[in-house]
Structures are given as structure tokens and as C-alpha cells.
């Protein structure tokens, strides 16, 4: 028998400590995961086993060119 919790299983990379947040021009913020190495739209909600709540305010790197 499982116990129910009130915790929402969906999380956002914007709030995750493993995410490096980047934005090009006025496009949506992209999160690169330090654990998985993939990139996702940071504001999207998903289920992630690696999620850890960020302790600080998110810092977004802004780019004005697609050349890095």
C-alpha cells in the first residue's frame, strides 16, 4: 500500500540547483542539466528524479549571439 503525499511530482529546471540557465535574445530560458547533460526549456514542468531545489536566486546567462 502506498501513501499519498501532497507534493507535486512536476518540477521546473528554473528552480533546480543542477541547471545552468541561458537565454539567447528574447527566446525562452534554456536549462542545461549538470547531471544529465541535456537541455530543456527551463520554465517547462516535468518529472525528474535528479531534481534538487535551488537554494539561491536563479542566475541567467544572457547571450546576444549564437556564437559561443
C-alpha positions in Angstrom: 0.0 0.0 0.0 1.4 3.4 -1.0 0.9 6.6 1.0 -0.3 9.7 -0.8 1.7 13.0 -0.4 0.7 16.5 -1.3 3.9 17.0 -3.1 3.5 17.9 -6.8 5.6 15.4 -8.9 6.2 18.0 -11.6 9.2 20.3 -11.2 10.8 23.1 -13.2 14.5 23.3 -14.2 14.3 27.0 -13.4 14.2 26.0 -9.7 16.8 23.2 -9.8 20.3 23.5 -8.4 21.7 21.4 -11.2 20.6 23.7 -14.0 22.7 26.3 -15.8 20.3 28.8 -17.2 20.9 30.5 -20.5 18.9 32.9 -22.7 19.6 34.0 -26.3 18.0 37.3 -27.3 14.3 37.2 -26.2 13.9 33.5 -26.6 12.7 31.3 -23.7 15.3 30.5 -21.0 17.1 27.1 -21.6 18.4 25.0 -18.8 21.4 22.7 -19.2 21.5 19.9 -16.7 24.8 19.3 -14.9 23.7 15.7 -14.1 22.1 14.5 -17.4 23.8 16.9 -19.8 20.6 17.6 -21.7 18.9 21.0 -22.4 15.3 21.8 -21.7 13.1 24.9 -21.7 13.7 25.9 -18.1 10.1 27.0 -17.4 8.6 23.7 -18.5 7.2 21.4 -15.9 8.4 17.8 -15.9 9.1 14.8 -13.6 12.8 14.5 -12.8 14.5 12.1 -10.4 17.6 14.3 -10.3 15.8 17.5 -9.2 17.2 19.3 -6.1 15.6 22.6 -5.1 17.9 25.6 -5.7 18.9 27.4 -2.5 19.8 30.7 -4.2 18.1 33.0 -6.7 18.4 31.7 -10.3 21.1 33.5 -12.4 20.5 33.6 -16.1 23.4 34.0 -18.6 22.3 36.3 -21.4 23.7 36.0 -24.9 23.4 38.4 -27.8 24.9 36.0 -30.4 24.6 32.3 -31.1 28.3 32.1 -31.4 29.9 31.0 -28.1 
